[in-house]
Amino acid sequence: MGNSFRTIGLNISCAILFFLPFAAFASENIRVAIADNQRTVTLKSSTGFIMEGVPQGHREKKMIFGSASMGGKPVRIRAAGEFTRVNGKDYRGRVELRKKKNGLLIVINELDIEEYLLGVVAAEVPYDWEFEVLKAQAVASRTYALYQKRSSGRRPYHILATVDGQVYSGKSGERENAARAVRETMGIVIEYRGEVIPAFYHASCGGHTENATELWGIDEPYLKGVDCECQEISRYGLWEKRISATKLAALLVRQGYKLNGITGIEMDSITPAGRVRQIMIRHAGGTTFIPAETLRAAVGYSFLPSGFFEPALEGNEVVFSGRGLGHGVGLCQWGAKEMARHGVDFKSILLHYYPGTTLKRIEEL
């Protein structure tokens, strides 16, 4: 549930290859869906592959799997060296291929959670930010991943490698500062009453984080809105978006609403934090009420980056004046940056955004 920054892939320093292997610390494994609905999957390794259940012999350095030829049983492979290249990207740990009911392939990367975080932290927050922010992100991402693992049920994977889970880029996402943050917070998670929490986070809340119950019906004390100083520095502090009233009406019609033009638009209700809960649209056929999240889905989340906005009709244009980026629940990354700039450590940052929680090591739960 990342919903945050995406950093551009740069060449990583070779120094990261010499870090102590996290597997030596035996934390927990995580299964990450790194590619889905694939017709073919190409694996490469300069050191060759070891396939589970197959006697050792000549090690292939390139293997191509096709959905049409692969059987019903999963195939589990690891490189003899450190990385396996999957469709052009390098990953640590094992790779598992499964044929789905629709006949296509899903690729799952299974690895130690600490190694997984190496490819997550710098993909979710800029790696050159204050070190305490990176540590806070490492703990939040570790906690969120473990929550997903323990809630995954019979699903063959625990978490997605996209914004619908956490952005995970394998080796290409690793950066030295972020890796150090992972190491220095190794095994630390956020818990409440003995359980890891769904540690949601986002880029910029707009000045006050949101209650999770407003978006997802999750009524927990640690996911209640708190004050935030992100507006002091956030590049998403204020924004304005414009769209023609005709186009907006057409997009909402596709969502099943009956609109005959738009003659007015305004907020109908807001959340305690100030985000729009529902908007009211006046048109030739009457008045229609639309949830703000439905509106955002209709126009695109990149167009309306948060629910913290105010709509207005100017001629034949609808203007949205807003602030923030993301859903607004949990850790605000820009707010964490502002706290870190003033000397606040990662523990205090996390306890501010997840009130009532404590930090513990995985083995203590």
TILODREN-716942 format. One record per residue (C-alpha): residue number from 1; x, y, z. Coordinates in steps of 0.05 Angstrom, whole numbers, plus 32768, in hexadecimal, padded with zeros to 4 digits. Layout:
drense,c1,c2,c3
NUM,X,Y,Z
...
//
This chain:
drense,c1,c2,c3
1,8000,8000,8000
2,803B,802A,7FF1
3,801B,8063,7FCA
4,805A,808C,7FD0
5,809A,80A0,7FAB
6,80B8,807A,7F72
7,8103,8085,7F69
8,8125,8080,7F26
9,8152,8042,7F20
10,819B,8056,7F23
11,81D9,802A,7F23
12,81E3,8011,7F69
13,8227,8013,7F89
14,824A,7FD0,7F87
15,8255,7FD7,7FD1
16,820F,7FBC,7FDE
17,8226,7F78,7FC5
18,8253,7F72,8001
19,821E,7F7B,8037
20,8215,7F41,8067
21,81DE,7F13,804F
22,819E,7F1E,8076
23,818D,7ED4,8071
24,81C3,7EC9,80A5
25,8195,7EEA,80D7
26,815A,7EBC,80C8
27,8120,7EEB,80CD
28,80E4,7ED9,80A1
29,80DB,7ECB,8058
30,80AA,7EF2,802C
31,808A,7EDD,7FEB
32,8084,7F16,7FB9
33,805C,7F13,7F78
34,808D,7F36,7F49
35,806B,7F26,7F06
36,8025,7F0F,7EF5
37,7FFE,7EF7,7EB9
38,803D,7EE8,7E92
39,803C,7EBE,7E52
40,8087,7EB3,7E55
41,80BB,7EBE,7E8C
42,8106,7EC1,7E7F
43,8137,7EB1,7EB7
44,8182,7EBE,7EB2
45,81BC,7EB3,7EE1
46,8207,7EB9,7ED2
47,8214,7E82,7F06
48,81DD,7E53,7EEE
49,819E,7E3A,7F10
50,818C,7E07,7F44
51,8146,7DEB,7F3C
52,8124,7DCA,7F76
53,8115,7D80,7F6B
54,8145,7D7A,7F30
55,8188,7D56,7F38
56,81C5,7D83,7F34
57,81E9,7D80,7EF2
58,81F7,7DB3,7EBC
59,81DD,7DF5,7ED4
60,81B5,7E1C,7EA1
61,81C3,7E67,7EA0
62,8184,7E79,7E7A
63,813F,7E5A,7E80
64,80FE,7E6E,7E5D
65,80BB,7E58,7E78
66,807C,7E5D,7E4E
67,8035,7E5A,7E68
68,8022,7E2A,7E30
69,8058,7DF7,7E41
70,805D,7DFC,7E8D
71,803A,7DC6,7EB6
72,800D,7DCF,7EF2
73,8042,7DC9,7F28
74,806A,7E06,7F40
75,80B2,7E0B,7F2B
76,80E3,7E25,7F60
77,8127,7E3E,7F4B
78,8162,7E62,7F69
79,81A2,7E7C,7F4B
80,81E3,7E5C,7F60
81,81FA,7EA3,7F6D
82,81D7,7EDE,7F8F
83,81A6,7EF6,7F5A
84,8174,7EDA,7F29
85,8160,7F06,7EEE
86,8116,7F02,7EE0
87,80FF,7F23,7EA0
88,813A,7F53,7EA4
89,8139,7F63,7EEF
90,8167,7F44,7F24
91,814A,7F27,7F64
92,8167,7F06,7FA2
93,814D,7EC5,7FBE
94,8123,7E90,7F9A
95,80F4,7E98,7F60
96,80B4,7E6F,7F5A
97,808A,7E6A,7F1B
98,8041,7E54,7F1E
99,800E,7E49,7EE8
100,7FCC,7E6C,7EF9
101,7F86,7E55,7EE9
102,7F84,7E86,7EAE
103,7FC0,7E61,7E90
104,7FF2,7E9A,7E9C
105,802D,7E9B,7ECA
106,8039,7EBE,7F0C
107,8081,7EC8,7F25
108,808E,7EC9,7F70
109,80CF,7EDF,7F90
110,80DA,7EBE,7FD4
111,8111,7EDC,7FFF
112,8122,7EF3,8045
113,80F9,7F2F,8058
114,8137,7F58,8068
115,8152,7F4C,8022
116,810E,7F5D,8005
117,8110,7FA0,8029
118,8151,7FB2,8005
119,8128,7FB8,7FC5
120,80ED,7FDB,7FE6
121,8104,8015,8012
122,8126,803F,7FDC
123,80EC,8031,7FAC
124,80BA,804D,7FDE
125,80E0,808A,7FF8
126,811A,80B2,7FDA
127,815B,8090,7FF0
128,817F,80D3,7FFB
129,814E,80EB,8030
130,815E,80F0,807A
131,8176,80AD,8096
132,8141,80AB,80CD
133,810C,80AE,8096
134,812B,8072,8073
135,812B,804C,80B5
136,80E3,805D,80C2
137,80D1,8046,807C
138,80F7,8005,8085
139,80D0,7FF5,80C5
140,808D,8009,80A5
141,809B,7FDF,8067
142,80B2,7FA3,8090
143,8074,7FA8,80BB
144,8045,7FAF,807F
145,8065,7F74,805C
146,805E,7F48,8099
147,8016,7F5D,80A2
148,8008,7F4A,805A
149,802B,7F07,8064
150,8002,7EF7,80A1
151,7FC2,7F0C,807D
152,7FD0,7EE9,803B
153,7FA8,7EAA,804A
154,7FB0,7E75,8013
155,7FC9,7EA6,7FDF
156,800A,7E8C,7FBF
157,802D,7ECE,7FCD
158,802D,7EFE,8008
159,8033,7F42,7FE7
160,8034,7F63,7FA3
161,8072,7F87,7F89
162,8048,7FC3,7F72
163,8025,7FFF,7F90
164,7FED,7FCF,7FA2
165,801E,7FB0,7FD3
166,8062,7FD0,7FD9
167,808E,7FE4,7F9F
168,80C6,7FB1,7F9C
169,80FA,7FB6,7F66
170,812B,7F80,7F79
171,8175,7F91,7F71
172,8166,7FCE,7F45
173,8143,7FEF,7F80
174,817C,7FE6,7FB2
175,81A2,8023,7FCC
176,81D8,8024,8001
177,81B6,8056,8031
178,8175,8030,802E
179,8199,7FED,8039
180,81BC,800A,8076
181,8178,8020,8091
182,815E,7FD9,8088
183,819A,7FBC,80AC
184,8197,7FED,80E6
185,814D,7FDE,80F3
186,8152,7F94,80E5
187,8117,7F6C,80FF
188,80F3,7FA9,811D
189,80A8,7FAD,8110
190,806D,7FD7,8128
191,803C,7FB1,8154
192,7FFC,7FBC,8179
193,7FE4,7F8A,81AE
194,8016,7F56,8196
195,8006,7F59,814C
196,8028,7F7C,8112
197,7FFD,7FB4,80F7
198,7FEA,7FC6,80AF
199,801D,7FFE,80AC
200,8000,8028,8074
201,8029,8063,805B
202,8025,8098,8025
203,804D,80D2,8008
204,802C,8111,8022
205,7FED,8118,804C
206,7FE1,8162,8042
207,7FE5,8175,808B
208,7FBE,8140,80B0
209,7FBD,80F4,80A6
210,7F7C,80D0,809B
211,7F54,809E,80C5
212,7F58,805A,80A3
213,7F0F,804E,80B2
214,7EFD,8085,8080
215,7F1D,805F,8046
216,7F1E,8016,8058
217,7EF2,800D,8096
218,7F2F,7FFC,80C1
219,7F1F,8019,8105
220,7F60,8013,812C
221,7F7D,8047,815C
222,7FC1,8045,813A
223,7FA3,8058,80F7
224,7F80,8098,810E
225,7F93,80DB,80F0
226,7FCA,8105,8110
227,7FE5,814B,8103
228,801F,814E,80D1
229,8050,8184,80BC
230,805A,8169,8075
231,803E,81A9,8057
232,807D,81CE,806E
233,80A8,81AA,803A
234,807D,817C,800F
235,8083,8186,7FC4
236,803A,816F,7FC3
237,8025,81A6,7FF3
238,7FF5,81C7,7FC3
239,7FDE,81B3,7F7E
240,7FA8,81C4,7F4B
241,7F88,8198,7F17
242,7F58,81AB,7EE0
243,7F2A,8181,7EB5
244,7EF1,8194,7E86
245,7EAC,818B,7EA4
246,7E98,8164,7E66
247,7ED1,8133,7E6E
248,7EC5,812A,7EB9
249,7E7B,811C,7EAC
250,7E8E,80E8,7E78
251,7EBE,80C5,7EA7
252,7E89,80C2,7EDE
253,7E55,80A7,7EAD
254,7E86,806D,7EA0
255,7E82,8060,7EEB
256,7E37,8058,7EE6
257,7E20,809E,7EFA
258,7DE9,80C1,7ED2
259,7E02,8108,7EC6
260,7DE5,8138,7E94
261,7E1E,816B,7E93
262,7E3B,818D,7ED1
263,7E20,81CF,7EE9
264,7E41,81CF,7F2E
265,7E70,81A7,7F5B
266,7E81,81AD,7FA4
267,7E94,8186,7FE2
268,7E5A,8164,8004
269,7E7E,8147,8041
270,7EC5,8141,805B
271,7EEB,8113,8089
272,7F04,8129,80CE
273,7F48,8136,80AE
274,7F29,8163,8079
275,7F2A,8135,803C
276,7EEE,8131,800F
277,7EC0,80F8,8020
278,7E8B,8107,7FED
279,7E80,813B,7FB6
280,7E3E,8157,7F9C
281,7E36,8162,7F51
282,7DFC,818B,7F36
283,7DE6,817E,7EEF
284,7DA9,8186,7EC1
285,7D8C,8146,7EDD
286,7D92,8159,7F26
287,7DC6,814E,7F5B
288,7DF5,8112,7F61
289,7E20,80FF,7F9D
290,7E62,80DB,7F8F
291,7E95,80BF,7FC0
292,7ED8,80E3,7FB9
293,7EFD,80A2,7FAF
294,7ECF,808F,7F76
295,7EDD,80D2,7F56
296,7F28,80C8,7F5E
297,7F24,8083,7F3F
298,7EFC,809F,7F05
299,7F2D,80D6,7EF3
300,7F6C,80B0,7F09
301,7F93,80B2,7F49
302,7FCD,80D4,7F26
303,7F9E,810D,7F12
304,7F80,8114,7F58
305,7FBB,80FF,7F83
306,7F95,8104,7FC5
307,7F50,810D,7FE2
308,7F65,814F,8001
309,7F46,817E,7FCD
310,7F10,81B1,7FC0
311,7EEA,81B0,7F7E
312,7ECD,81EC,7F59
313,7EAE,81F8,7F15
314,7ECE,8230,7EEC
315,7EAB,8238,7EA9
316,7EAE,81F3,7E89
317,7EE9,81DD,7EB4
318,7EE8,81B9,7EF7
319,7F22,81D0,7F21
320,7F3D,81A6,7F5B
321,7F68,81CC,7F8D
322,7F8B,819A,7FBB
323,7FC6,8184,7FE3
324,7FEA,8144,7FF4
325,7FFA,8103,7FCF
326,7FDE,80BF,7FE2
327,7FA7,80A2,800E
328,7FBE,80C8,804C
329,7FBC,808D,807D
330,7FF7,807C,80AB
331,803E,8094,80A1
332,8044,80D4,8078
333,8088,80D1,8056
334,8090,811C,804D
335,8079,8127,8094
336,80AD,80F4,80AB
337,80E2,811B,8084
338,80CE,815C,80A7
339,80D2,8139,80EB
340,8116,811C,80DB
341,812F,8160,80C5
342,8121,8177,810C
343,8147,813E,812C
344,810E,810D,813A
345,8125,80C4,8136
346,8102,808C,8110
347,80E1,806F,814E
348,80BF,80B0,8161
349,80AA,80BB,8119
350,8088,8077,8116
351,8066,807F,815A
352,804B,80C3,8144
353,802A,80A7,8105
354,8014,8065,8124
355,7FFD,807D,816A
356,7FF8,804A,81A1
357,8026,8017,8181
358,8069,7FFD,8197
359,80A7,7FE5,8172
360,80BE,7F9E,817C
361,80E9,7F6A,815A
362,80C6,7F35,8131
363,80DC,7EFD,815F
364,80BB,7F1F,819A
365,8075,7F19,817B
//
